[in-house]
Amino acid sequence: MGRYPYIFVEGMSGVSAASMIDELINIPLAAIYTMLFSAIFFAAVFSLAFYYAVLRRFIPEIED
């Protein structure tokens, strides 16, 4: 972490992190909204499945 602003160390100096960012590639706002919506949707589906499977005990318990 001592060389945090530099990604690659070259001798006594390094290549800064700002030089690695490509400002010519713009991500459309619609794509960002789509990714955000899908992440929230799948998290909600997983939470609902977790609720029904574990908390409502639809998974059968193992009998000894």
KOLZAZA-988285 format. One record per residue (C-alpha): z, y, x. Coordinates in steps of 0.02 Angstrom, whole numbers, plus 50000, padded with zeros to 5 digits. Example, Ala and Ser with C-alpha at 12.3 -4.5 7.8 and 13.67 -1.06 7.14 Angstrom:
503904977550615503574994750684
***
This chain:
500005000050000500095011450150498205013850141498115015249951496775028849941495635018250050494885001849990494114995850153494854999850321493595003650458494405006950624495625021450609494935027450441494315019550281493105020650137493915030249994494045022849820493115037849747491535033149843491515016049756491365023449580489595024249513489525039549401487735036049348488235020949241488865027749076489655015848952489165020748776490585025448661490005012448534490214998748665491985004548704492425004448519491664987048500492674980148646494264988248583494004981948405493624964248462495174963848574496274969848431495444957748308495684942448419497474947448457497804948648269496994931648237498014923748376499614931848310499254925548135498914907948200500514908648302501494914348149500854900248040500984886848174502674890648249503684901648133503124893547971503254876448054501554869448005501544859948170502414843348138503964840548242504084825348354505324812548289506294802248416
***
